[in-house]
């Protein structure tokens, strides 16, 4: 079968000038078993110079299964109006997993002799959705407080490159193992440091019962009878952006009270390096944080209650990256940017009113013996 390393992806895309964009963005089931009914879907957009004799097929031992390629795609038509097949660039194939076969590859074959593997499916192995693209702009997300990596995985699956920051060494090691191929392919940069404005080494309190509540800012949820402290290297968010050398499209900040430290340093970077979108978890310093965001030039805000029952469903088709179907879990931040409901963006005065109302509702839930819940604040220019 085909070597499916990211190095092969990059080498193949550099060997041909016929492709605008190619990806698999839908797979069911997410783990293949013997005899399973499998559905694949995605997009391949060719440049005008590409011959019409390009071929998309499944490589199953010596057999080739032709893929239905030419389904209408309004989004690709809008993104690539001058390409050879942008208006009908989606593909879909259904097949029963063949007997005696351990792996199946989806192959794009070009008349110039280049064969590009879009994905390889293997029995009983998790599937990684990968993307081939020549579009470098607006594709970088900073995941500050990566925790278990579920948000990072979502961003990668949507075709973004990610800088993931996780202070907890134990979690950082797990992230390194989970995203080994993405790191190797330079799709993901993993930073095992805390974010802090003024210190280069911080005391990081680990809550072993709820690792997501661990904190470098002394947050009360981090401190239990079983908690312990670690000395962790720290970096300013502004220094991290400068080190990466590229403007982030979106920065998600969820570091248990450390959001203020992260935001303060953004005053020190050029305006054209500020991200299009930022989200922060609400915490006791929320009014100071909003003041900084407004000072930085952010004028549109949206309050999003967190937790599986409350997160907005992903927009379909997505306005941010690839169309990737996802059921958001309790440990995920949910949609961002253009995928948030357009009618929920408000100005400063309205968001202040909404936050005061949300705080009241949280207090009411606590008085009834319920969990208060939590909120993220999204902002844009």
C-alpha positions in Angstrom: 0.0 0.0 0.0 0.9 3.7 -0.2 3.2 5.4 2.3 0.8 7.9 3.9 3.3 10.1 5.7 2.9 13.9 5.6 6.3 14.1 3.9 4.8 12.3 0.9 1.9 14.7 0.9 4.2 17.7 0.7 6.5 16.2 -1.9 3.6 15.2 -4.1 1.9 18.5 -4.0 5.2 20.2 -4.8 5.7 17.9 -7.8 2.5 19.1 -9.6 1.0 22.5 -10.4 -2.5 21.1 -11.2 -4.1 21.1 -7.8 -5.7 24.0 -5.9 -7.1 22.0 -3.0 -7.7 18.4 -2.0 -9.1 16.8 1.2 -11.1 14.1 2.7 -13.6 15.8 5.1 -16.1 13.1 5.9 -15.5 9.5 7.0 -18.0 7.0 8.5 -17.3 5.0 10.6 -14.4 6.7 12.4 -12.8 3.3 13.0 -12.9 0.6 10.3 -13.7 -3.0 11.2 -14.0 -6.1 9.0 -17.0 -6.1 6.7 -17.9 -2.5 7.6 -19.9 -0.2 5.3 -17.6 2.7 4.7 -18.5 6.2 3.3 -15.8 8.7 2.3 -16.5 12.3 1.1 -14.4 15.3 0.3 -13.2 17.8 -2.3 -10.6 17.9 -5.1 -10.3 21.2 -6.9 -8.1 21.3 -10.0 -6.5 24.3 -11.7 -7.6 25.4 -15.2 -4.5 23.9 -16.6 -5.4 20.4 -15.4 -6.6 17.9 -18.0 -10.1 16.5 -17.5 -8.7 13.0 -17.5 -7.6 13.1 -13.9 -8.8 10.1 -12.0 -10.0 9.4 -8.4 -10.3 5.9 -7.2 -9.9 3.5 -4.3 -6.8 1.2 -4.5 -7.8 -2.2 -3.2 -5.0 -4.7 -3.8 -5.1 -5.1 -7.6 -8.6 -3.7 -7.9 -9.6 -0.1 -8.5 -13.0 1.2 -7.3 -14.1 4.3 -9.2 -15.2 7.3 -7.0 -18.2 9.5 -7.8 -16.3 12.7 -8.3 -18.3 15.7 -9.7 -20.9 16.5 -7.1 -22.0 20.1 -6.9 -20.0 22.3 -4.4 -21.2 25.9 -4.1 -18.5 26.7 -1.5 -15.7 25.6 -3.8 -17.3 27.5 -6.7 -17.2 30.6 -4.6 -13.6 30.0 -3.4 -12.2 29.0 -6.8 -14.4 30.5 -9.5 -11.7 30.0 -12.3 -10.7 26.4 -11.6 -11.5 23.6 -13.9 -14.0 21.8 -11.7 -14.7 24.1 -8.7 -18.5 24.1 -9.2 -18.6 20.2 -9.2 -15.6 19.3 -7.1 -17.0 17.2 -4.3 -16.7 13.4 -4.3 -18.3 10.5 -2.4 -17.9 6.8 -2.4 -19.6 4.0 -0.4 -18.1 0.5 -0.2 -18.1 -2.6 1.9 -14.7 -3.3 3.4 -13.2 -6.1 1.2 -12.4 -9.5 2.7 -8.7 -10.2 3.3 -7.7 -6.5 3.0 -5.9 -4.6 5.8 -5.7 -1.2 4.2 -7.4 0.8 1.4 -6.0 4.0 -0.1 -7.9 6.8 -1.9 -5.8 7.9 -4.8 -5.9 10.9 -7.1 -4.0 10.1 -10.3 -3.0 12.9 -12.7 -2.1 12.4 -16.4 1.4 13.7 -15.7 2.2 10.5 -13.8 1.7 11.9 -10.3 -0.4 9.7 -8.0 -1.4 11.4 -4.7 -2.8 9.4 -1.8 -5.5 11.5 -0.1 -6.0 9.1 2.7 -5.3 5.5 3.8 -7.8 3.5 5.9 -6.5 0.7 8.0 -8.4 -2.0 9.9 -8.9 -1.2 13.6 -6.8 2.0 13.5 -7.9 5.6 14.3 -8.3 7.7 11.1 -6.5 11.0 10.7 -8.1 13.4 8.2 -5.4 15.2 6.3 -5.4 18.1 3.9 -3.5 19.1 0.8 -3.5 22.8 0.1 -1.3 25.5 -1.3 -3.1 28.2 0.6 -0.9 29.5 3.5 -2.9 32.6 4.6 -5.2 32.8 7.6 -4.5 29.1 8.5 -2.9 29.4 11.9 -4.6 28.9 15.3 -3.1 29.3 18.8 -4.7 26.9 21.3 -3.6 28.3 24.6 -4.5 25.7 27.2 -4.6 22.7 24.9 -5.5 20.3 27.8 -6.3 16.9 26.2 -6.0 18.1 22.6 -9.6 17.8 21.5 -9.8 21.4 20.4 -6.5 21.1 18.7 -7.7 18.0 16.9 -10.8 19.9 15.7 -8.7 22.7 14.3 -6.3 20.4 12.5 -9.2 18.4 11.0 -10.6 21.7 9.6 -7.3 22.3 7.8 -5.7 24.8 10.1 -2.1 24.7 11.4 -1.9 24.9 15.2 0.4 26.2 17.9 -0.7 24.3 21.0 0.4 25.5 24.5 0.1 23.3 27.5 1.8 23.9 30.8 1.3 20.5 32.4 4.2 18.3 31.4 2.1 15.1 31.8 -0.5 16.4 29.4 2.1 17.8 27.0 3.7 14.3 26.7 0.3 12.8 25.9 -0.3 15.5 23.3 3.1 14.8 21.7 2.2 11.1 21.4 -1.3 11.9 20.1 -0.1 14.4 17.4 3.2 12.8 16.5 2.6 12.9 12.7 1.2 16.4 12.8 4.2 17.7 14.7 6.6 15.8 12.3 4.8 17.4 9.3 5.0 21.0 10.8 1.2 21.1 11.0 1.4 21.5 14.8 3.9 23.2 17.1 3.6 22.0 20.7 4.9 24.3 23.5 5.2 22.9 27.0 5.2 26.2 28.9 2.9 28.4 30.9 1.8 31.7 29.6 2.7 34.6 31.9 3.3 38.3 31.5 6.2 39.0 33.8 7.8 35.7 34.9 9.9 33.2 33.1 9.3 30.4 35.7 6.0 30.0 37.5 4.5 27.8 40.2 2.0 25.6 38.4 -0.6 24.0 40.7 -1.8 20.6 39.4 -5.2 19.4 40.4 -4.8 15.6 39.9 -8.6 14.9 40.2 -9.5 17.6 37.6 -6.4 18.2 35.4 -8.3 20.8 33.4 -8.6 23.0 36.5 -4.8 23.1 37.1 -3.5 26.7 37.0 -0.4 28.9 37.1 -2.4 31.9 38.3 -3.5 30.6 41.7 -7.1 29.8 40.6 -9.1 28.4 43.5 -10.3 25.4 41.5 -6.7 24.2 41.2 -6.2 23.9 45.0 -7.4 20.7 46.7 -6.0 18.5 49.4 -4.3 16.4 46.7 -2.9 19.2 44.6 0.8 19.7 44.2 3.0 22.4 42.7 5.5 22.3 39.8 8.0 24.8 38.7 7.2 25.4 35.0 9.0 27.6 32.4 6.8 30.5 31.1 6.6 32.7 28.1 4.7 35.8 27.2 2.1 35.4 24.5 3.5 38.3 22.6 6.9 36.7 22.6 5.4 33.4 21.4 3.7 35.2 18.4 7.0 36.9 17.6 8.9 33.6 17.8 6.4 31.9 15.4 6.6 34.9 13.1 3.1 34.7 11.7 -0.2 36.4 12.5 -2.6 34.0 14.1 -6.1 33.9 12.6 -7.7 32.9 16.0 -6.4 32.6 19.5 -8.3 30.4 22.0 -7.3 31.2 25.6 -8.5 28.8 28.4 -5.9 28.7 31.2 -7.8 28.9 34.4 -7.4 32.5 35.4 -4.3 33.2 33.3 -6.2 34.9 30.5 -5.3 38.4 31.9 -1.6 37.7 31.7 -2.0 36.5 28.1 -4.0 39.5 27.0 -1.7 42.1 28.6 1.2 41.2 26.4 -0.8 41.6 23.2 -0.4 45.4 23.7 3.2 44.9 22.8 2.8 43.4 19.3 2.1 45.3 16.1 -1.6 45.8 15.3 -1.2 43.8 12.1 -0.2 40.8 14.2 -3.3 40.8 16.3 -5.6 37.8 15.5 -8.9 38.2 13.7 -10.6 36.4 16.5 -9.9 35.8 20.2 -11.8 33.8 22.8 -11.3 33.7 26.5 -12.9 32.0 29.4 -14.7 34.4 31.8 -13.0 34.7 35.2 -12.8 37.2 38.1 -10.7 39.5 35.9 -13.2 39.6 33.1 -13.8 43.4 33.2 -10.1 44.1 33.0 -9.9 41.6 30.2 -12.7 43.3 28.3 -11.0 46.7 28.8 -7.8 45.3 27.2 -9.7 43.7 24.3 -11.5 47.0 23.6 -8.2 48.9 23.8 -6.7 46.5 21.3 -9.4 47.4 18.8 -12.0 44.6 19.2 -15.5 45.9 18.9 -17.7 42.8 18.3 -18.4 40.4 21.1 -20.3 37.1 21.5 -21.0 35.3 24.8 -21.1 31.5 24.4 -22.2 29.2 27.2 -19.9 26.2 27.4 -20.8 22.6 27.8 -22.1 20.0 25.4 -25.9 20.9 25.6 -25.2 24.6 25.1 -22.6 25.0 22.4 -23.8 26.1 19.0 -23.9 23.3 16.4 -21.2 23.5 13.7 -22.3 25.5 10.7 -22.8 23.5 7.6 -21.3 24.2 5.2 -18.6 25.6 7.5 -17.3 29.2 7.0 -14.1 28.4 8.7 -11.8 25.8 7.0 -13.0 22.4 6.0 -16.4 21.0 6.4 -15.8 18.7 9.3 -18.7 17.2 11.1 -18.2 17.2 14.9 -20.3 16.7 18.0 -18.7 19.0 20.6 -18.0 17.4 24.0 -17.9 19.0 27.4 -14.1 19.4 27.1 -14.3 21.4 23.8 -14.6 25.1 23.1 -16.9 24.7 20.2 -17.1 26.8 17.0 -15.3 30.1 16.4 -15.1 33.0 14.1 -17.5 32.9 11.1 -19.0 29.6 12.3 -20.6 31.4 15.3 -24.2 32.6 14.8 -23.9 35.9 12.9 -26.9 37.4 14.7 -25.3 36.9 18.2 -22.4 39.4 17.7 -23.0 42.6 19.7 -21.2 45.8 20.8 -19.6 46.6 24.1 -22.7 47.9 25.9 -24.8 44.9 25.0 -22.1 42.4 25.9 -21.7 44.0 29.4 -25.5 43.6 29.9 -25.3 40.0 28.7 -22.4 39.1 31.1 -24.2 40.7 34.1 -27.3 38.6 33.2 -25.2 35.5 32.8 -23.5 36.1 36.2 -27.0 36.4 37.8 -28.1 33.2 36.2 -25.0 31.4 37.4 -25.7 32.6 41.0 -29.3 31.5 40.7 -28.2 28.0 39.6 -25.8 27.7 42.5 -28.6 28.8 45.0 -30.7 25.9 43.6 -27.9 23.4 44.2 -27.1 23.2 40.5 -23.8 23.6 38.7 -23.2 27.3 37.7 -21.8 26.5 34.2 -19.2 28.6 32.5 -18.9 30.9 29.5 -16.4 31.9 26.8 -16.2 35.4 25.4 -15.4 35.7 21.7 -14.4 38.9 20.1 -13.5 40.3 16.7 -12.7 43.6 15.1 
